[in-house]
């Protein structure tokens, strides 16, 4: 509420959510599909194919996944390698 986000946002203080999904890097994106009130990972990996300059990306994996799900279509790419800094796990 403080930041006026108009979408759900998670702060994973304990890192339990990241661990349960198997996240390895930041960013490591997980797009979920609601399948009869059971959420399943429909896409996981990088945001796009250009981690240095988003405006130069030729493949926008997250956007394509979300668009496909909203249209009730199969996600075209279900997994890519997450590019970014490794997650520093708390003790």
C-alpha positions in Angstrom: 0.0 0.0 0.0 2.9 2.3 0.8 4.3 2.1 -2.7 0.8 2.2 -4.3 1.4 -1.0 -6.3 -1.7 -2.2 -8.1 -0.6 -5.8 -8.2 0.3 -8.5 -5.6 3.9 -8.2 -4.4 5.8 -10.6 -2.1 8.7 -9.7 0.2 10.3 -13.1 0.9 12.2 -12.2 4.1 12.8 -15.8 5.1 13.7 -16.9 1.6 11.4 -19.8 2.0 9.4 -19.0 -1.2 12.6 -18.7 -3.3 13.9 -22.0 -2.0 10.6 -23.8 -2.6 10.6 -22.7 -6.2 14.3 -23.5 -6.7 15.3 -20.0 -7.5 19.1 -19.6 -8.1 19.6 -16.1 -9.4 18.1 -12.6 -9.2 16.1 -12.1 -11.2 14.6 -15.6 -11.6 11.1 -15.3 -12.8 8.2 -17.8 -12.2 4.9 -17.3 -14.0 2.2 -19.3 -12.4 -1.0 -20.7 -14.0 -4.1 -21.2 -11.9 -5.3 -24.7 -12.7 -8.6 -25.2 -10.8 -7.2 -23.3 -7.7 -3.9 -25.1 -7.9 -1.1 -22.9 -9.0 1.5 -24.5 -11.3 4.7 -23.0 -12.8 4.0 -22.3 -16.4 7.3 -20.6 -17.1 10.5 -20.2 -15.2 13.8 -18.4 -16.1 14.9 -15.1 -17.5 12.7 -12.1 -18.2 13.9 -11.9 -21.8 16.9 -12.8 -24.0 19.0 -9.7 -23.3 19.9 -9.3 -19.6 22.0 -6.2 -20.4 19.5 -4.1 -22.4 15.8 -4.9 -22.2 15.0 -2.6 -25.2 17.2 -4.8 -27.4 15.6 -8.1 -26.4 14.3 -10.1 -29.3 12.5 -12.6 -27.1 10.4 -11.5 -24.2 9.8 -14.7 -22.3 7.7 -13.4 -19.5 5.5 -11.3 -21.7 5.0 -14.2 -24.1 4.1 -16.5 -21.2 1.6 -14.2 -19.7 0.0 -13.3 -23.0 -0.3 -17.0 -23.9 -2.0 -17.8 -20.5 -4.4 -14.9 -20.8 -5.4 -16.2 -24.2 -5.8 -19.8 -22.9 -2.9 -21.0 -25.1 0.2 -23.0 -24.3 3.2 -21.1 -23.1 5.7 -21.1 -26.1 8.8 -21.3 -24.0 8.5 -23.0 -20.6 12.0 -22.7 -19.3 15.1 -20.6 -19.9 18.3 -20.1 -17.9 18.0 -17.3 -15.3 20.8 -14.8 -15.8 21.9 -12.6 -13.0 23.6 -12.6 -9.6 23.5 -15.7 -7.6 21.2 -15.6 -4.6 23.0 -15.0 -1.3 21.2 -17.4 1.1 20.7 -16.5 4.8 22.1 -18.9 7.4 
